[in-house]
Amino acid sequence: MALAVPNGERLTYLTHLAKRLGPRVATHFEHQRHEVVLAVVAFNPPPSGGELIPVAGLTVRCVYEDKQWWFARGGDGIRFAAANDLDTAAVTIFGELDKQIAERPAPAGQVVAA
């Protein structure tokens, strides 16, 4: 089965995005519905000797629409940046991760300041 849009170009854009996101997050590639996607996961810094604990994550798609490549959210497919605009894409992704972290309930025993 041939794909209408090859995964090679998609993978190139997603690879550049993963490099741009840098060491603040972990990234890896997945394959969903005949499409390569980028999984992005944020972690809490580990306590000394402890394990990394994932605290937020999202899936980034790279779609070809309107004769252009775009980054889009994995769940609803809403485009958020042109695939050649890595700065806007990174700011948007970090903003979403920060939002998820802010919305997480405090761990048991931890008091949240009002």
C-alpha positions as CSV (number, residue, x, y, z in Angstrom):
1,M,0.0,0.0,0.0
2,A,1.6,3.3,-1.1
3,L,1.0,6.4,1.0
4,A,-0.2,9.6,-0.6
5,V,2.4,11.5,1.4
6,P,5.6,9.6,2.2
7,N,6.7,9.4,5.8
8,G,10.3,10.4,4.8
9,E,9.5,14.1,4.7
10,R,7.3,13.9,7.8
11,L,10.1,12.2,9.7
12,T,12.6,14.9,8.6
13,Y,10.5,17.7,10.0
14,L,9.7,15.8,13.2
15,T,13.5,15.0,13.7
16,H,14.3,18.7,13.4
17,L,11.6,19.5,15.9
18,A,12.9,16.8,18.4
19,K,16.4,18.4,18.2
20,R,15.0,21.9,18.7
21,L,13.1,20.8,21.9
22,G,16.5,19.8,23.3
23,P,17.2,18.3,26.7
24,R,14.1,19.7,28.6
25,V,12.0,16.8,27.4
26,A,12.3,13.2,26.2
27,T,11.1,12.5,22.6
28,H,10.6,9.4,20.6
29,F,9.0,8.3,17.4
30,E,5.9,6.2,17.2
31,H,3.8,4.8,14.3
32,Q,0.1,5.6,14.4
33,R,-2.3,4.8,11.6
34,H,0.4,4.6,8.9
35,E,1.9,7.8,10.1
36,V,5.1,8.6,12.0
37,V,4.4,10.9,15.0
38,L,6.6,12.4,17.7
39,A,5.8,11.7,21.4
40,V,7.0,14.4,23.7
41,V,7.3,13.7,27.5
42,A,8.2,16.0,30.3
43,F,9.6,14.6,33.6
44,N,10.1,15.9,37.1
45,P,13.7,16.1,38.1
46,P,14.4,12.8,40.0
47,P,15.1,12.8,43.7
48,S,18.8,11.8,44.2
49,G,19.0,8.2,43.0
50,G,15.3,8.1,42.1
51,E,13.6,7.4,38.8
52,L,12.3,10.0,36.4
53,I,8.6,10.5,36.8
54,P,6.6,11.6,33.7
55,V,4.4,14.6,34.4
56,A,3.1,15.7,31.0
57,G,3.1,14.6,27.5
58,L,1.7,15.0,24.0
59,T,1.9,13.6,20.5
60,V,2.9,15.8,17.6
61,R,1.8,15.0,14.1
62,C,3.3,16.5,10.9
63,V,0.6,16.9,8.2
64,Y,0.6,18.0,4.6
65,E,-2.3,20.4,4.1
66,D,-2.9,23.4,1.8
67,K,0.3,22.6,-0.1
68,Q,2.4,23.0,3.1
69,W,3.8,20.9,6.0
70,W,2.3,21.7,9.4
71,F,2.8,20.5,13.0
72,A,-0.5,19.4,14.5
73,R,-1.7,18.1,17.8
74,G,-2.0,14.3,17.9
75,G,-5.4,14.1,19.5
76,D,-7.5,16.5,17.6
77,G,-5.2,17.3,14.6
78,I,-5.4,21.1,15.1
79,R,-2.4,22.7,13.4
80,F,-0.3,24.9,15.6
81,A,2.8,25.8,13.5
82,A,4.3,25.6,10.0
83,A,6.8,22.7,10.0
84,N,9.6,25.1,9.1
85,D,8.8,27.3,12.1
86,L,10.5,25.4,14.8
87,D,10.6,28.3,17.3
88,T,6.8,28.7,17.3
89,A,6.3,24.9,17.4
90,A,8.7,24.6,20.5
91,V,7.0,27.5,22.3
92,T,3.6,26.0,21.7
93,I,4.7,22.6,22.8
94,F,6.4,23.8,26.0
95,G,3.3,26.0,26.7
96,E,1.0,22.9,26.5
97,L,3.3,20.8,28.7
98,D,3.5,23.6,31.3
99,K,-0.3,23.9,31.2
100,Q,-0.6,20.1,31.8
101,I,1.8,20.3,34.7
102,A,0.0,23.3,36.3
103,E,-3.3,21.4,36.1
104,R,-2.0,18.3,37.8
105,P,-3.2,17.7,41.3
106,A,-0.6,18.1,44.1
107,P,1.0,14.8,45.3
108,A,-0.4,13.4,48.5
109,G,0.9,15.3,51.5
110,Q,2.0,18.3,49.6
111,V,0.4,21.6,50.4
112,V,-0.3,23.9,47.5
113,A,0.0,27.7,48.2
114,A,-3.1,29.7,47.4
